[in-house]
């Protein structure tokens, strides 16, 4: 997936900073949602800067966020809406590509999180 970081920030009237660029590069390359602990060794910013920039990305509708069963916040680029499965035991997260169509007349569904026991923990 190719995304032009400068255009993303320009379209949202966001200031272009090294921290934001670094963070978006990581999120674009990831194939699954990540938390701060997953990326802290790959970024040159403290935890407060990480969460401040993530909050801005979420507010600007660039990044999706959700909380896992381990009470950590996870983030991914908002490219295509898809559900996630979270294991209640090992806390692994799996993106679900094809769950079928869920239609709720008059509602706007922002996320679907399924929780249970993964194949490894079963």
Buried (B, 14 or more C-beta within 10 A) or exposed (E): EEEEBEEBBEEEEBEEEEBBBBBBBBBBEBEEBBBBEBBEEEBEBEEEBBBEBBEBBBEBEBBBBBEBBBEBBBBBBBEEEBBBBBBEEEBBBBEEEEEEEEEEEEEEEEEBBEEEEBEEEE
